[in-house]
């Protein structure tokens, strides 16, 4: 049982896009036959699995005018619905679901499902915006309290397997082989989902939109869900001349838009819903921080990246002398992301403790204990507060905790906090934390993947197997 009520998600991705229109010389609506012609757009609604007590969906979109439409629903289906002739501009979206067919819904009917909160979106010409429509069971007509679990929570205690990859594809050979890597993972019937630990490109190639789209298309070929956490190569290091001399924060915004179009929905196939930090007040931009619960284990990804968590100066290699570092923006972004990371780690362990979990899995891109960096006096101090938070929470949790990292490319399995860790000023012993760095770009052109086996009935909970292609 949950100790507080969680939202139940009926379902779904809303794809908002505008139909192109023409403007007059003064920017007014076009005129046809002496009358203004309104620029309109459409809203495509995709529902997740429809529950038994949702037979009619009523959607209301309010902008410069209000548009309402009703749809009859069939339980246990995944329909796609469309609302047309919507006003371009800022709109508010509301929705209710009823247990009766739409023809029988009246003004006095009580909705069985209601929108968790009114959503705000903007319909722009030639733009596609996606939002997740969250409907919660309406308790106003019920005598008892509904303690239903959220869709990212599974009460199953059955063992499961995940495929873990990172630092791939690197270079032309791996880019060409990437579909084969994903296909080989999806072909394994034991694997239920995939996690990519970041760095979808090497550090000396361009950070173009077209490349992001290419990788996303690869992810989309999967028939099983994929959870992705960003790496430094796809935004932090994009200021480099050979990366395109991009503004890193502009690339971060683009990355979030491309790879997290529907907050709370994993990529790939299978319609896997996850909890996202974007639902928490004050952390709305952090769509990439996600968690879920399955096999009596709390799984969480946090956006922590290499390059000492984005502390090096930008444009150090600018050949033109026209681009300069922006320490204020760079430092502010890292500070905000660090605050979000610490809060999300607390959230992850709070879920684990509240559910008496058998274990916790923390996943990120950065190798916070990178031996090469230590040997070459490359700073890792930006990770101090994160490692200290993990140490404190893992120690108090007392059960197996697994930290999965990418970044440094060579496979490692160790216990970096077993006797504390002077590098990050950790003075307590945390023997229940195991770290794995997955093998990355060094296997060319093929890339190995790690099979993580989770069995809550065993004392260790976690075991793993390296799979080289």
C-alpha positions as semicolon CSV with decimal commas, in nm:
position;residue;x (nm);y (nm);z (nm)
1;X;0,000;0,000;0,000
2;X;0,118;0,351;-0,073
3;X;0,135;0,599;0,213
4;X;-0,007;0,871;-0,002
5;X;-0,229;0,881;-0,306
6;X;-0,055;0,861;-0,640
7;X;-0,195;0,977;-0,971
8;X;-0,316;0,711;-1,215
9;X;-0,234;0,787;-1,573
10;X;-0,504;0,700;-1,827
11;X;-0,268;0,774;-2,072
12;X;-0,107;0,972;-2,325
13;X;0,080;1,164;-2,581
14;X;-0,074;1,477;-2,724
15;X;0,083;1,591;-3,047
16;X;-0,008;1,953;-3,116
17;X;0,074;2,092;-3,453
18;X;-0,036;2,396;-3,654
19;X;-0,164;2,404;-4,010
20;X;0,033;2,657;-4,211
21;X;-0,141;2,986;-4,283
22;X;-0,057;3,309;-4,465
23;X;-0,033;3,651;-4,306
24;X;-0,121;3,991;-4,442
25;X;0,134;4,267;-4,469
26;X;0,051;4,386;-4,119
27;X;0,068;4,038;-3,965
28;X;-0,312;4,005;-3,941
29;X;-0,511;3,695;-4,033
30;X;-0,541;3,639;-4,411
31;X;-0,849;3,772;-4,584
32;X;-1,063;3,566;-4,821
33;X;-1,370;3,720;-4,984
34;X;-1,341;4,022;-4,757
35;X;-1,354;3,813;-4,436
36;X;-1,075;3,708;-4,203
37;X;-0,965;3,344;-4,234
38;X;-0,854;3,205;-3,899
39;X;-0,524;3,018;-3,879
40;X;-0,602;2,686;-3,715
41;X;-0,425;2,370;-3,608
42;X;-0,505;2,020;-3,498
43;X;-0,447;1,813;-3,188
44;X;-0,367;1,443;-3,215
45;X;-0,449;1,247;-2,899
46;X;-0,302;0,903;-2,834
47;X;-0,443;0,715;-2,536
48;X;-0,270;0,443;-2,342
49;X;-0,459;0,133;-2,231
50;X;-0,820;0,244;-2,172
51;X;-0,957;0,119;-1,836
52;X;-1,293;-0,056;-1,803
53;X;-1,469;0,246;-1,651
54;X;-1,373;0,492;-1,925
55;X;-1,624;0,476;-2,211
56;X;-1,631;0,842;-2,315
57;X;-1,358;1,106;-2,327
58;X;-1,450;1,473;-2,337
59;X;-1,172;1,716;-2,430
60;X;-1,194;2,095;-2,403
61;X;-0,931;2,321;-2,558
62;X;-0,950;2,690;-2,476
63;X;-0,759;2,960;-2,658
64;X;-0,895;3,262;-2,843
65;X;-1,209;3,049;-2,852
66;X;-1,316;2,717;-2,699
67;X;-1,335;2,385;-2,883
68;X;-1,492;2,076;-2,723
69;X;-1,516;1,724;-2,858
70;X;-1,629;1,384;-2,726
71;X;-1,492;1,041;-2,817
72;X;-1,637;0,700;-2,740
73;X;-1,371;0,470;-2,595
74;X;-1,324;0,093;-2,598
75;X;-1,160;-0,065;-2,290
76;X;-0,816;-0,226;-2,333
77;X;-0,741;-0,041;-2,656
78;X;-0,488;0,225;-2,755
79;X;-0,687;0,465;-2,976
80;X;-0,559;0,769;-3,164
81;X;-0,802;1,060;-3,168
82;X;-0,795;1,402;-3,335
83;X;-0,939;1,742;-3,247
84;X;-0,931;1,978;-3,547
85;X;-0,982;2,349;-3,611
86;X;-0,800;2,467;-3,298
87;X;-0,692;2,831;-3,262
88;X;-0,321;2,890;-3,309
89;X;-0,152;3,034;-3,001
90;X;-0,156;2,956;-2,630
91;X;-0,428;2,710;-2,530
92;X;-0,543;2,536;-2,214
93;X;-0,637;2,170;-2,229
94;X;-0,888;1,999;-2,000
95;X;-1,036;1,649;-2,018
96;X;-1,274;1,415;-1,837
97;X;-1,361;1,050;-1,891
98;X;-1,699;0,894;-1,815
99;X;-1,813;0,535;-1,763
100;X;-2,107;0,578;-2,003
101;X;-2,098;0,614;-2,380
102;X;-2,091;0,976;-2,494
103;X;-2,453;0,968;-2,611
104;X;-2,561;0,905;-2,252
105;X;-2,337;1,164;-2,083
106;X;-2,531;1,463;-1,956
107;X;-2,444;1,781;-1,769
108;X;-2,520;1,600;-1,443
109;X;-2,295;1,299;-1,519
110;X;-2,001;1,248;-1,283
111;X;-1,666;1,177;-1,450
112;X;-1,492;0,855;-1,353
113;X;-1,158;1,014;-1,447
114;X;-1,053;1,380;-1,431
115;X;-0,745;1,568;-1,548
116;X;-0,476;1,586;-1,281
117;X;-0,417;1,952;-1,365
118;X;-0,512;2,186;-1,646
119;X;-0,239;2,185;-1,907
120;X;-0,105;2,482;-2,098
121;X;0,045;2,449;-2,444
122;X;0,113;2,661;-2,748
123;X;0,018;2,572;-3,103
124;X;0,265;2,730;-3,345
125;X;0,281;2,713;-3,722
126;X;0,485;2,417;-3,842
127;X;0,577;2,317;-3,486
128;X;0,490;1,993;-3,306
129;X;0,446;2,007;-2,928
130;X;0,377;1,697;-2,722
131;X;0,238;1,677;-2,371
132;X;0,125;1,391;-2,154
133;X;-0,243;1,399;-2,061
134;X;-0,274;1,263;-1,707
135;X;-0,616;1,159;-1,582
136;X;-0,665;1,053;-1,223
137;X;-0,952;0,848;-1,089
138;X;-1,225;1,079;-0,960
139;X;-1,293;1,005;-0,595
140;X;-1,576;1,253;-0,552
141;X;-1,840;0,990;-0,618
142;X;-1,672;0,715;-0,416
143;X;-1,719;0,619;-0,053
144;X;-1,371;0,475;-0,004
145;X;-1,033;0,629;-0,081
146;X;-0,861;0,507;-0,396
147;X;-0,501;0,403;-0,325
148;X;-0,427;0,291;-0,678
149;X;-0,061;0,269;-0,781
150;X;0,080;0,497;-1,052
151;X;0,166;0,344;-1,390
152;X;0,541;0,359;-1,326
153;X;0,496;0,129;-1,026
154;X;0,477;-0,250;-1,061
155;X;0,403;-0,470;-0,762
156;X;0,559;-0,768;-0,941
157;X;0,841;-0,946;-0,759
158;X;0,933;-1,163;-1,057
159;X;1,297;-1,145;-1,176
160;X;1,368;-0,932;-1,481
161;X;1,653;-0,848;-1,718
162;X;1,756;-0,509;-1,856
163;X;2,009;-0,426;-2,128
164;X;2,250;-0,147;-2,033
165;X;2,451;0,038;-2,299
166;X;2,649;0,361;-2,308
167;X;2,905;0,562;-2,508
168;X;2,765;0,441;-2,838
169;X;2,747;0,486;-3,131
170;X;3,097;0,633;-3,165
171;X;3,217;0,704;-3,519
172;X;3,104;0,588;-3,861
173;X;3,150;0,214;-3,804
174;X;2,942;0,208;-3,486
175;X;2,679;0,440;-3,635
176;X;2,638;0,192;-3,921
177;X;2,624;-0,102;-3,679
178;X;2,394;0,067;-3,425
179;X;2,069;-0,079;-3,568
180;X;2,223;-0,426;-3,543
181;X;2,315;-0,366;-3,177
182;X;1,960;-0,262;-3,092
183;X;1,813;-0,550;-3,293
184;X;2,030;-0,805;-3,114
185;X;1,917;-0,673;-2,777
186;X;1,549;-0,670;-2,873
187;X;1,579;-1,026;-3,006
188;X;1,668;-1,155;-2,660
189;X;1,335;-1,261;-2,504
190;X;1,470;-1,217;-2,153
191;X;1,532;-0,843;-2,192
192;X;1,232;-0,628;-2,094
193;X;1,382;-0,283;-2,153
194;X;1,700;-0,094;-2,244
195;X;1,883;0,188;-2,065
196;X;2,131;0,408;-2,253
197;X;2,373;0,578;-2,013
198;X;2,451;0,870;-2,241
199;X;2,708;0,978;-2,501
200;X;2,525;0,898;-2,824
201;X;2,824;1,036;-3,019
202;X;3,197;1,077;-2,973
203;X;3,353;1,397;-2,846
204;X;3,495;1,515;-3,179
205;X;3,188;1,499;-3,405
206;X;2,913;1,751;-3,476
207;X;2,612;1,802;-3,248
208;X;2,368;1,868;-3,532
209;X;1,991;1,828;-3,516
210;X;2,012;1,579;-3,801
211;X;2,235;1,352;-3,593
212;X;1,999;1,369;-3,295
213;X;1,714;1,273;-3,529
214;X;1,918;0,982;-3,666
215;X;1,982;0,837;-3,320
216;X;1,620;0,888;-3,216
217;X;1,510;0,701;-3,529
218;X;1,734;0,414;-3,417
219;X;1,582;0,414;-3,070
220;X;1,237;0,414;-3,229
221;X;1,303;0,083;-3,406
222;X;1,303;-0,098;-3,073
223;X;0,996;-0,303;-2,986
224;X;1,081;-0,273;-2,615
225;X;1,112;0,047;-2,407
226;X;1,434;0,247;-2,388
227;X;1,524;0,496;-2,113
228;X;1,794;0,750;-2,201
229;X;1,997;0,981;-1,979
230;X;2,211;1,247;-2,154
231;X;2,590;1,246;-2,173
232;X;2,836;1,533;-2,202
233;X;2,921;1,464;-2,567
234;X;2,573;1,557;-2,687
235;X;2,554;1,898;-2,521
236;X;2,824;1,995;-2,268
237;X;3,112;1,954;-2,512
238;X;2,930;2,089;-2,819
239;X;3,112;2,425;-2,786
240;X;3,418;2,259;-2,941
241;X;3,498;2,374;-3,294
242;X;3,482;2,020;-3,436
243;X;3,143;1,975;-3,268
244;X;3,000;2,276;-3,450
245;X;3,087;2,546;-3,193
246;X;2,736;2,533;-3,055
247;X;2,605;2,704;-2,744
248;X;2,591;2,406;-2,502
249;X;2,273;2,524;-2,330
250;X;2,098;2,564;-2,664
251;X;2,198;2,205;-2,744
252;X;2,066;2,093;-2,403
253;X;1,729;2,249;-2,485
254;X;1,730;2,076;-2,824
255;X;1,826;1,744;-2,663
256;X;1,536;1,764;-2,419
257;X;1,293;1,852;-2,698
258;X;1,406;1,567;-2,924
259;X;1,460;1,282;-2,677
260;X;1,197;1,368;-2,416
261;X;0,902;1,486;-2,628
262;X;0,646;1,337;-2,390
263;X;0,750;1,376;-2,024
264;X;0,687;1,051;-1,841
265;X;0,696;0,830;-2,151
266;X;1,002;0,617;-2,232
267;X;1,135;0,591;-2,587
268;X;1,124;0,278;-2,802
269;X;0,824;0,044;-2,800
270;X;0,593;-0,089;-2,532
271;X;0,447;0,242;-2,405
272;X;0,649;0,234;-2,080
273;X;0,550;0,511;-1,841
274;X;0,799;0,645;-1,589
275;X;0,790;0,906;-1,316
276;X;0,961;1,228;-1,427
277;X;1,098;1,509;-1,215
278;X;0,929;1,752;-1,454
279;X;0,608;1,682;-1,259
280;X;0,762;1,830;-0,943
281;X;0,720;2,202;-0,876
282;X;1,044;2,389;-0,933
283;X;1,195;2,113;-1,150
284;X;0,972;2,140;-1,457
285;X;1,261;2,148;-1,706
286;X;1,422;1,825;-1,581
287;X;1,223;1,584;-1,797
288;X;1,529;1,358;-1,824
289;X;1,536;1,263;-1,454
290;X;1,315;0,954;-1,438
291;X;1,236;0,662;-1,209
292;X;1,023;0,349;-1,194
293;X;0,965;0,053;-0,961
294;X;0,967;-0,313;-1,066
295;X;1,085;-0,649;-0,931
296;X;1,087;-0,489;-0,584
297;X;1,364;-0,250;-0,697
298;X;1,360;0,129;-0,739
299;X;1,531;0,232;-1,065
300;X;1,636;0,592;-1,128
301;X;1,829;0,786;-1,393
302;X;1,988;1,121;-1,303
303;X;2,141;1,377;-1,537
304;X;2,503;1,381;-1,422
305;X;2,762;1,416;-1,698
306;X;3,134;1,389;-1,756
307;X;3,363;1,686;-1,815
308;X;3,344;1,729;-1,436
309;X;2,967;1,777;-1,466
310;X;3,007;2,060;-1,721
311;X;3,257;2,281;-1,541
312;X;3,528;2,342;-1,811
313;X;3,522;2,675;-1,993
314;X;3,349;2,693;-2,332
315;X;3,508;2,776;-2,670
316;X;3,870;2,729;-2,557
317;X;3,955;2,611;-2,909
318;X;3,754;2,872;-3,104
319;X;3,965;2,952;-3,412
320;X;3,774;3,271;-3,492
321;X;3,804;3,448;-3,159
322;X;3,439;3,545;-3,184
323;X;3,295;3,298;-2,932
324;X;3,366;3,339;-2,565
325;X;3,289;3,153;-2,247
326;X;2,985;3,247;-2,041
327;X;3,075;3,147;-1,683
328;X;2,757;3,288;-1,530
329;X;2,522;3,083;-1,750
330;X;2,741;2,774;-1,732
331;X;2,767;2,787;-1,353
332;X;2,397;2,863;-1,305
333;X;2,292;2,566;-1,518
334;X;2,517;2,326;-1,330
335;X;2,397;2,456;-0,993
336;X;2,032;2,410;-1,090
337;X;2,097;2,063;-1,228
338;X;2,292;1,966;-0,915
339;X;2,001;2,074;-0,697
340;X;1,767;1,868;-0,912
341;X;2,000;1,567;-0,895
342;X;2,018;1,571;-0,515
343;X;1,640;1,606;-0,487
344;X;1,585;1,320;-0,733
345;X;1,824;1,092;-0,546
346;X;1,626;1,161;-0,229
347;X;1,305;1,085;-0,417
348;X;1,448;0,756;-0,546
349;X;1,553;0,637;-0,200
350;X;1,227;0,762;-0,046
351;X;1,034;0,540;-0,289
352;X;1,264;0,247;-0,208
353;X;1,222;0,292;0,167
354;X;0,846;0,348;0,142
355;X;0,801;0,029;-0,058
356;X;1,049;-0,179;0,145
357;X;1,241;-0,237;-0,176
358;X;1,495;-0,515;-0,213
359;X;1,740;-0,282;-0,388
360;X;1,808;0,046;-0,565
361;X;1,964;0,113;-0,908
362;X;2,112;0,457;-0,984
363;X;2,206;0,528;-1,346
364;X;2,403;0,820;-1,494
365;X;2,657;0,904;-1,763
366;X;2,945;1,038;-1,553
367;X;3,216;0,814;-1,414
368;X;3,252;1,004;-1,087
369;X;3,557;0,796;-0,987
370;X;3,738;0,805;-1,325
371;X;4,084;0,655;-1,265
372;X;4,229;0,823;-1,576
373;X;4,115;1,163;-1,453
374;X;4,261;1,097;-1,108
375;X;4,594;0,983;-1,255
376;X;4,616;1,295;-1,471
377;X;4,499;1,544;-1,206
378;X;4,177;1,618;-1,395
379;X;3,927;1,761;-1,144
380;X;3,628;1,552;-1,033
381;X;3,526;1,781;-0,747
382;X;3,194;1,878;-0,907
383;X;3,068;1,532;-0,810
384;X;3,143;1,565;-0,437
385;X;2,793;1,651;-0,316
386;X;2,637;1,385;-0,539
387;X;2,866;1,107;-0,416
388;X;2,812;1,221;-0,058
389;X;2,433;1,210;-0,104
390;X;2,451;0,861;-0,254
391;X;2,677;0,743;0,028
392;X;2,448;0,877;0,301
393;X;2,126;0,741;0,150
394;X;2,276;0,404;0,049
395;X;2,427;0,355;0,395
396;X;2,092;0,425;0,561
397;X;1,908;0,201;0,314
398;X;2,132;-0,091;0,406
399;X;2,031;-0,320;0,117
400;X;2,204;-0,367;-0,221
401;X;2,253;-0,046;-0,419
402;X;2,389;-0,058;-0,773
403;X;2,544;0,248;-0,942
404;X;2,566;0,221;-1,322
405;X;2,794;0,464;-1,509
406;X;2,936;0,517;-1,858
407;X;3,180;0,789;-1,963
408;X;3,522;0,623;-1,922
409;X;3,455;0,339;-2,171
410;X;3,623;0,045;-1,996
411;X;3,429;-0,212;-1,795
412;X;3,472;-0,189;-1,419
413;X;3,287;-0,355;-1,132
414;X;3,398;-0,240;-0,787
415;X;3,292;-0,097;-0,451
416;X;3,429;0,261;-0,449
417;X;3,273;0,352;-0,112
418;X;3,350;0,032;0,077
419;X;3,603;0,212;0,295
420;X;3,481;0,564;0,236
421;X;3,627;0,774;-0,044
422;X;3,878;1,055;0,017
423;X;3,846;1,177;-0,342
424;X;3,489;1,292;-0,271
425;X;3,535;1,344;0,104
426;X;3,320;1,045;0,202
427;X;3,418;0,930;0,551
428;X;3,158;0,655;0,605
429;X;3,185;0,296;0,488
430;X;2,918;0,191;0,235
431;X;2,987;-0,176;0,154
432;X;2,637;-0,233;0,014
433;X;2,705;-0,008;-0,289
434;X;2,845;-0,168;-0,606
435;X;2,948;0,033;-0,910
436;X;2,961;-0,085;-1,271
437;X;3,109;0,116;-1,559
438;X;2,979;-0,031;-1,884
439;X;3,213;-0,105;-2,173
440;X;3,179;0,176;-2,426
441;X;3,330;0,298;-2,749
442;X;3,647;0,090;-2,741
443;X;3,494;-0,217;-2,908
444;X;3,490;-0,113;-3,275
445;X;3,284;-0,142;-3,485
446;X;3,067;-0,353;-3,257
447;X;2,965;-0,262;-2,903
448;X;2,902;-0,491;-2,612
449;X;2,600;-0,457;-2,388
450;X;2,548;-0,550;-2,027
451;X;2,263;-0,777;-1,922
452;X;2,151;-0,676;-1,574
453;X;1,959;-0,951;-1,399
454;X;1,740;-0,848;-1,107
455;X;1,609;-1,113;-0,869
456;X;1,472;-0,980;-0,539
457;X;1,456;-1,331;-0,393
458;X;1,837;-1,352;-0,383
459;X;2,058;-1,183;-0,120
460;X;2,267;-0,998;-0,380
461;X;1,957;-0,897;-0,586
462;X;2,176;-0,795;-0,882
463;X;2,392;-1,001;-1,117
464;X;2,523;-0,920;-1,462
465;X;2,666;-1,063;-1,780
466;X;2,874;-0,893;-2,049
467;X;2,751;-0,956;-2,404
468;X;3,002;-0,873;-2,677
469;X;2,874;-0,859;-3,034
